[in-house]
Every structure is written in C-alpha cells, then in structure tokens.
Amino acid sequence: MTADPAPAPRRSGNATDARIGILCMLAAMLAFTVMDALSKRLVQTQAPLQVVWGIYVVQAAVLCAVMARRLPRLLSSRQIKLQALRAAFLVATSVCYVTGLRHVPLAEAGAIAMLAPLAFTALAVPFLKERVGLRRWAGVAAGFLGAMIIIRPGTEAMQVAALLPLAAALLHALYQVVTRFVAREDSVLTTLTYSVLFCALIMTPIVPFHWTSMAPAQWGLLAAAGIAGLFAEYALIQSLARASAAVVAPYTYSYLLWAALVGLALFGERPDIWAALGAAVIVTSGIYVWRRERAAGQVA
C-alpha cells in the first residue's frame, strides 16, 4: 500500500524537475506494487503479521546501515509520542492490507485502498480544522460509492476479506493526519527513520506467536519486499522534492495500472467489470477532490 510521507522540503518551478518528479512518482508506485505482490505471494503460506514484521525489519536494517553516520541526528525529535502513534497506525494499516491480499486480487485491493486520500479529506475537518466545501464532500461520497461497487455488500459476490483493504484505507487516513502534525517539526528522513524503527519494535513482541518456518527462497522474497518498499519511499520523497504535490499527486493512481499488470502476470487475476467500474469511480473522485483542493489552495 502506498505511503504518504511528510511534505518535501522544496517545490520546483522547473519543467525538467517536474518531469523527473513525475518519473520518480511512477517508479515509487511500481516499487510499491512489487512490494505488495511479493507480500501477496508470501502470505499464501506465511502469517501476515510475520510478513509485515519481516518487511519492516529489513527496512530498518538497511536504513540504519545506510544512514549510520546520520542516525543520531535523525533520531532527534521532540515528537516521540506522535511518531509512535503514527507508526502504530502504519502497522495496523499494513497488517489489514497484507491480510486482505491473501484473498483479494491485487488491483482490487489497491483500488479500495485508494480511498485513503478521500478519507483524509473527511478527517481533515475535525482533526486539522480544514474547511471542505460541498463539492469535495460529494467527491468523497462518490469515492466511497466506488468502494461499495467493488465490495458489493449484501450480494453473493461480496468478499468479507475486501473489508480489510477498506479498513486499511481508513487507518491510513488517520496515519496521514498524524503525519501532518509530525511534519510541523520533524524532517522527512527523521519521520521515515522513526517509521521503520517503531514499526519493527511494535511488531517484534507479537510475531513469535504467529511464527512459521521459512525456506531460504521465502527469506529472499521477504528481503526483496522490504527493499522494494524502502526504495518506493525514497522515490516518493524525491518526487515531492523535485515537483509540487499538485503536479505529481495524480500519478499515484498509476499504482492501479501496475497492480493490474502484475496481478495478471503473477497471479492470473483479471478484475471483473464491477471492480473496473468501482476503480474508475474512485480514481475519478480522487482526481476531482484533488482538483478542488488545488483550486481552493490557489484562491487562498
């Protein structure tokens, strides 16, 4: 599932930087897809908690090795409690999403998870005191309608497991809210460092109760998933450093294209007409709300 790190340090007014930012965003979404596909492969035989724990441990190890000299400075934060809360929401998001991937096609799970930005728009009203107009509320409602089209509650086609990506989207929205508070004082790299360290620490006491033995090939897949996720975070940060969020945000939906292609190639998954329709509604709603927020920002 895609992440939403703290806002980047600068915005570009350069066309070349904007193109690089877009390419970085496309690369980030592809890397997130690879991580999710590897996770889906692993949870067919391993406990989801074990898979999520392994991904965060790999990321923590790689990040600490790469950032060893800067680690003391990166761990300097006056918002430890908020960082821990943010990590807890991220762990819950990851566990729900990866568990859902055991039963739900990759592209369908991704489409439902794309509700997170819309849910964040709704939560920004009570938590961040932001004003949301009637049109944006309509966009949010339409996005949730799209999720219901995919899930189809009350019908024989409904998969209860599809509620897990929905829960992940709502939890991810709460994670984004906390990210906004954290970003007021902590840098992107500080927040990223605390994310992987706290997530690994939170899950380490829990995972022994869900542990199953793993073959060397499965350890390799787990390591690859962790590295892919860390690269995705890096590419996402670079994207937002090169170009403004207003430029690159629509390209987050490229995840659905990557997920459809990877899901077909690796798992033989073919989304049905209802899944495609629901995904189209969610994407359209998300882009509409983004455009309204961009217009509101320009007016402000």
N, C-alpha and C positions, 0 to 999 in steps of 0.2 A: 504493500500500500504506500502511496506517495506521501511524502512528508511535507512539512511546512516550517522551515527554519525561520529564525528571526530575520527581520528585514536586512538587506545587504547594505554595506557601508556607503555605496555611491550609486548614482544613476547616470546613465550615459546619454549624451546627446549626439553621439557619433553613429552614422549609419553602419559602419563596419562593426563597431562594438555591438550594435543592435543585432546584426546578423549572427555574430559569434554567440551572443546571449541566447538567441533562438536555437542555434545548433546545440548549445550546452543543455538547454531545456529538453530538446528532443533526445539527446544522449542520456540525460537523467531519467526520463520516462522509460527508455529502453532498458536501462540498468535496473530500475525498479521492477520492470516486467520480468527480467531474468531472475532477480531475487525471488519474486513471488512464484515463478514457475518452478524453480528449484525447491522452494518451500512446499509447493503443492506435491511435487514428486516425493519429498521426504515424509510428509505427513500421511502418505498412504500406508507406511509401515511403522513410523515413529510417532510418539506422543507430540501433539502440537506445542505443549509447554517446553519440551526438550528441544524442539527445532528452534523456537523463538529464543530460548536461552543461548543455544549454540551460536546463533547469528550475532547476538549482542556481545558474547564473549569474544568472538573472532574480531568484531569491530573494535572492541575496547583494546584488545591486544595490539592490533595493527595501529590504531590511533596513538596509543601510548608509545609504541616503538618509533613511529614517525615523528611524533611531537615531543619526544623525551626531554629535549632541552627547554622547550617552552611550557612544559606541563605545569610547573609551579605557578607560572603567571596565568595560565589558562584556568587553573583551579581557584583563582582569586575571584570570589563572588560574595556579595552581601545578600544574595537572594537564595541561599541554600534550600530553604524550605519550599520556595516556589519551584526551584529546579527539581526537587524531589517529587513534588506534586505533578509537575509536567511529565517527568519520567514515568510516574505511576499511570497516568492517562495513556502514555505511549505504549507501555507494556500491555495494558488492558486492550487497547486498540489492536496491537499486533496479535495477541492471543485470539481475540474474536475473529480477526480477519483470516489468520492462518488456519484456524479450526474450520472456518467456513470453506476454505479452499479444498478441504478434503472431499467435500460433497458438491460444491457449486463450481460450474465452469469458470475459468479464469476471467474471461471477458465480462461475464455477467456479474461476478463478484466485484470487478473493477468498476463497472457502471454504477452499481449500487453505492460503492464507496465514494464515488464522485459527488455524492450528496454532501460530503463534509463541508465544502465551501459555502453551500447554501445554508446548512445548519449553523455554520459560524456566523453568517449574516444575521440569522434569527437570534443567536445567543449574544451577539454584539450589543443588542438593545439593552438587556438587563445588566450585563456584566461590564460593558465598556461605555455605556451611556451614549451609544451612537444612535443617530436617527435614521430610520428606514422608512422610505415612502411606500405608498400603496402599490406602486408598480413593482418594486423589489419584493414586497410581500407576495404579490401574485407570482413572481418568478420562483420564489422559494416554494410556494404551494404547488406549482406546476412540477418542480423537480421531485417533490415527494410523490406526486401522482405518477411520475415516470418510474419511480422505485416500485410503487404498487403494481404497475403494469408488468414489471419483471417478476415480482414475487407472486402476484395473483392470489392474494389471501382469499380463503373461502372456496377455492376451486381444487379439483383433484390434482392439478398441475403444480400446486404450491409445494415448495420445499421448505420445511421448517429451518433447515440449515441456512437458507437465504436471509434469515433474520440476523444471522451473525455478521455479515458484511454491513447490514444496516446499523446494528449496534456499534460496529467499528467506526462507521461514519460519524455517528453522534458523539462517540468518545473522542474521535479525532478533532471534532469541532471544539470540544472542551479543552483539548490539548492546545489548539490554536489560540484559544482565549488566554490561557496561561502564558503561552509564548509571547503574546503582546505585552503582558506585564513584565516578563523577564527581559524582553528586548529593550526596555527603557534604560537598563543599566549595564547588562552583560553583552559582550560581543557575540557574534555568530559562532566563532570557534569555541568560546567558553561554553556556550549553550550546547553545542554539538558534543563536546567532551563530557559534560555532565550527563547528557542524554544516554550515551552508550555505557558510561560507568555506572550510573544509577540503575539503568535497566538491567545490566548484568548482576548488580548487587541485589536488586529486588527479587530476581528470579532464582538466584543460586540456592537459597534455603528451601525452595519449593521443588525444584527439578528432581532431587533424589527420589521423591515419592512417585515420580512418573517415568523413571528412567528405564529404558530398554537398551540392550546391547546394540552396537552399530558396527557394521562392516567398514573396512578401510575406504571403500568407494563412497559410502554414505558420509563418512567424515570429510571426504573430499568435496562432496556436494554441499555440505554444511559450510565449509570454509569458503567455497565459491560464492554461496549465497550471501555470506557476511561481507565479503569483499565487494560484491556487486552492489550491495546496499550502501556501503561506505562510499564507493565511487559515485553512486547516484546522489548522495548528499553533497559531495564535493562539487559535482557538476551543477547541481541546483544552486548552490551558493555562488559559483562562478557565473551562472546565468543571470542571477539577480544583481551581481556586481557589475556585469557588463551592460545590462539593459534594465529599464524600469519594469516593475511588475506589470504595469499596464500593457507593455509590449509583449512580454513572454507568457503571461498568465493563460491565454487561450491555448497555448501549445501543451499545457498539461494534459489536455484531452487526447493527445497523441498516444497516451497510455492505452486507451481503448483499442486503437489500431494495432499497436504492438501486441497487446494481450490476445486479440482475436487471431493474429497470425501465429503467435507462439502456441496458443491453445490448440489451434488446428494442427500445427506441425508436431507437437509433442504428445498431445492427449486426444487428438481426433475430435475435438469439440467443435460443434457447429451451432452457434446461437440460433434459436428459433425466431420466428417473426415477432413474437411478443417481446423477447429480450432485446432485439434490434430496435423495436419501436420505443420501448422504455428507455433504452440508452440514448436514443435520439432526443427524446423529451428532456432527459436530464442534461445532456450537453447543451441543447438549445436554451434551457432555463438558466444554466450556469453562465453561458456567454451573455445572455440578456441581462442578468443581475450584475455581471462584471461591467458591462457597458453602462448600466445605470449608475453604478458606483463610481466609475471613471468620470462620467458626466457630472455627478454630484461633487466629486473632488475638484474638477476644473472650475465649477461655479464657486466653490469655497475658496 
